[in-house]
Amino acid sequence: MYMASIGTDVHPQEITVRTQGLGKVYKRGAIEYEALKNVSILIKRGELVSIVGPSGSGKTTLLNLIGTLDRPTSGEVYINGVPTSKLSGKELAMLRGRTLGFIFQSYNLIPYLNAIENVGLPLMTLNIPNAKRKEKASFLLAQLGMADKADKKPNELSGGEQQRVAIARALVNDPSLILADEPTGNLDSKTAKGVASLLKGISKNGKVTIVMVTHNLEITGVSDRIIYLRDGTVEKVIENI
């Protein structure tokens, strides 16, 4: 078993993500496909970690399991020390709503809502009043240089601007962990580097942990560590110094 470790001297409270012997098997009729095999990793609070690897290596599967969007076939995912396999569906939904933020390649913005409304959307499930939602969303958009675009709908924004709205939405519930699935996949090279730098700043200034799946090796330079997957296993881990 390969342990993508950050060292044995790290206090448990400083670890945001730990997977232990993680495995995922997909079944289609009589056919089984082992997407992940015995993956054990540790990710420290405030780190930005990139997960890379060829197509079919298990990157998105691993991200989905960490985000509790899917259940492992074997092993365990711990988020802030909590074993997620023991949580009910309601408890998992609460964990996602209060602890996790998600950034997607396709932005996943609601087309008929403006930027402020899109950013504030996750707070609705937490029963935050509308005025408070708008206040928090406006603050985050301003922090990301989007104050003048607050009333614009997605089709009035560039790809980079839409991704900034998506990042603000991921931050609005004050998550300790942000999971980003190909967050620069639809962006040009210059804009992609800007988004990557933005994520780096968030991880350092806000003590937010970011796990980013990417095929764009140009942006992995902002990472504290790079975890390489191949055929569902951890092939190697590179420390960025």
RAKA-V855112 format. One record per residue. N is the residue number from 0. RES is the residue in one letter. PSI is psi in radians with two decimals (999 if undefined). OMEGA is omega in degrees with one decimal (none if undefined). Layout:
# RAKA-V855112
N,RES,PSI,OMEGA
N,RES,PSI,OMEGA
This chain:
# RAKA-V855112
0,M,2.27,178.6
1,Y,2.12,176.9
2,M,1.90,177.7
3,A,1.38,-166.5
4,S,2.79,174.1
5,I,0.23,178.4
6,G,2.71,-175.6
7,T,-0.12,-177.0
8,D,0.16,-178.7
9,V,2.26,179.3
10,H,2.45,-179.2
11,P,-0.59,-179.4
12,Q,-0.25,178.8
13,E,-0.01,-179.4
14,I,2.13,178.0
15,T,-0.78,-176.6
16,V,2.31,169.3
17,R,2.23,171.4
18,T,2.48,-176.8
19,Q,2.00,177.5
20,G,0.67,-171.4
21,L,2.26,177.7
22,G,2.56,177.5
23,K,2.15,178.1
24,V,2.21,175.4
25,Y,2.41,-179.4
26,K,2.29,172.9
27,R,1.68,-174.5
28,G,-2.18,179.4
29,A,-0.05,-176.3
30,I,2.31,176.3
31,E,2.41,177.8
32,Y,2.09,-178.5
33,E,1.75,-175.3
34,A,-0.61,177.1
35,L,2.50,-176.0
36,K,1.85,168.8
37,N,0.89,-177.0
38,V,2.13,178.2
39,S,2.05,179.8
40,I,2.72,172.3
41,L,2.37,177.2
42,I,2.18,-172.8
43,K,2.63,177.1
44,R,2.29,179.2
45,G,-0.03,177.5
46,E,2.63,164.5
47,L,1.98,-176.7
48,V,2.26,175.4
49,S,2.41,173.8
50,I,2.08,-177.1
51,V,2.90,179.2
52,G,2.88,-179.7
53,P,2.89,177.0
54,S,2.33,-179.8
55,G,0.13,-177.7
56,S,-0.23,178.1
57,G,0.20,-175.8
58,K,-0.97,-177.0
59,T,-0.61,175.8
60,T,-0.79,179.2
61,L,-0.76,-179.9
62,L,-0.72,179.8
63,N,-0.62,178.3
64,L,-0.72,176.8
65,I,-0.67,-179.4
66,G,0.06,-179.7
67,T,0.42,175.1
68,L,-0.23,177.4
69,D,2.77,-179.4
70,R,2.44,177.8
71,P,2.68,173.1
72,T,-0.59,178.1
73,S,2.81,178.7
74,G,-2.99,-173.6
75,E,2.57,171.4
76,V,2.14,176.5
77,Y,2.22,174.4
78,I,2.03,-175.7
79,N,0.69,176.3
80,G,-0.09,-177.4
81,V,2.16,176.3
82,P,1.93,-169.8
83,T,-0.36,-178.8
84,S,-0.33,-178.0
85,K,-0.01,-177.8
86,L,2.55,175.7
87,S,2.98,178.0
88,G,-0.72,179.0
89,K,-0.72,179.9
90,E,-0.64,177.0
91,L,-0.71,177.8
92,A,-0.68,178.4
93,M,-0.71,177.6
94,L,-0.81,179.3
95,R,-0.69,-177.2
96,G,-0.56,-173.9
97,R,-0.35,-171.1
98,T,-0.52,-172.1
99,L,2.61,170.0
100,G,2.48,-176.2
101,F,2.36,174.3
102,I,2.23,-175.2
103,F,2.69,177.7
104,Q,-0.69,-175.5
105,S,0.20,176.3
106,Y,-0.77,179.2
107,N,0.65,175.3
108,L,2.60,177.7
109,I,2.07,-170.0
110,P,-0.50,-176.9
111,Y,0.06,176.1
112,L,2.53,176.7
113,N,-3.13,-173.9
114,A,-0.82,-179.7
115,I,-0.76,-178.3
116,E,-0.68,177.2
117,N,-0.76,-178.7
118,V,-0.70,-176.3
119,G,-0.14,-173.8
120,L,-0.81,-178.6
121,P,-0.42,-178.4
122,L,-0.29,177.9
123,M,-0.68,-179.3
124,T,-0.30,178.2
125,L,0.13,177.9
126,N,0.62,175.8
127,I,2.30,-179.3
128,P,2.65,-176.3
129,N,-0.76,-178.9
130,A,-0.73,179.0
131,K,-0.66,178.5
132,R,-0.81,-179.2
133,K,-0.69,-180.0
134,E,-0.81,-179.2
135,K,-0.74,-179.8
136,A,-0.74,179.3
137,S,-0.73,179.7
138,F,-0.82,-177.8
139,L,-0.72,178.2
140,L,-0.69,177.8
141,A,-0.69,179.4
142,Q,-0.52,-177.7
143,L,0.27,176.4
144,G,0.49,-175.5
145,M,0.33,-176.6
146,A,-0.65,-177.3
147,D,-0.03,-180.0
148,K,0.18,-171.7
149,A,-0.55,-177.7
150,D,0.15,-178.8
151,K,2.50,175.1
152,K,2.83,-175.0
153,P,-0.68,-177.5
154,N,-0.08,176.3
155,E,0.08,-177.0
156,L,2.62,174.4
157,S,2.98,178.5
158,G,-0.76,179.8
159,G,-0.67,178.5
160,E,-0.71,177.1
161,Q,-0.68,179.6
162,Q,-0.59,176.2
163,R,-0.67,174.7
164,V,-0.74,178.9
165,A,-0.65,177.5
166,I,-0.75,177.5
167,A,-0.72,178.6
168,R,-0.68,179.3
169,A,-0.42,-177.8
170,L,-0.24,-166.5
171,V,-0.46,179.5
172,N,0.27,179.7
173,D,0.98,-176.5
174,P,2.69,171.6
175,S,-0.24,-177.5
176,L,2.20,175.0
177,I,2.29,178.4
178,L,2.13,-175.4
179,A,2.06,-178.5
180,D,1.81,-178.4
181,E,0.98,-173.7
182,P,-0.27,179.5
183,T,0.21,-173.1
184,G,-0.53,-178.1
185,N,0.24,-174.2
186,L,2.67,174.2
187,D,2.92,-171.8
188,S,-0.79,-178.2
189,K,-0.81,-179.6
190,T,-0.64,179.2
191,A,-0.75,179.3
192,K,-0.62,177.9
193,G,-0.74,178.5
194,V,-0.71,179.1
195,A,-0.74,178.0
196,S,-0.64,177.6
197,L,-0.77,178.4
198,L,-0.67,178.1
199,K,-0.79,179.4
200,G,-0.67,179.2
201,I,-0.74,-177.6
202,S,-0.59,-177.0
203,K,-0.79,-174.4
204,N,-0.59,-176.2
205,G,0.05,-177.0
206,K,0.58,177.6
207,V,2.34,176.0
208,T,2.35,179.0
209,I,2.21,173.9
210,V,2.09,-172.4
211,M,2.10,171.4
212,V,2.26,-179.4
213,T,2.64,170.8
214,H,-0.09,-176.9
215,N,1.69,-176.4
216,L,-0.31,178.6
217,E,-0.55,-176.0
218,I,-0.07,-179.1
219,T,-0.15,178.0
220,G,-0.36,178.8
221,V,-0.15,-174.1
222,S,2.60,169.7
223,D,-0.63,176.4
224,R,2.69,176.4
225,I,2.14,177.8
226,I,2.09,-179.8
227,Y,2.16,175.0
228,L,2.55,173.4
229,R,2.23,179.0
230,D,0.68,173.8
231,G,0.12,179.3
232,T,2.81,175.9
233,V,2.02,-179.4
234,E,-0.75,178.9
235,K,2.86,176.5
236,V,2.25,-179.9
237,I,2.23,175.0
238,E,2.24,174.3
239,N,2.14,-177.7
240,I,999,none
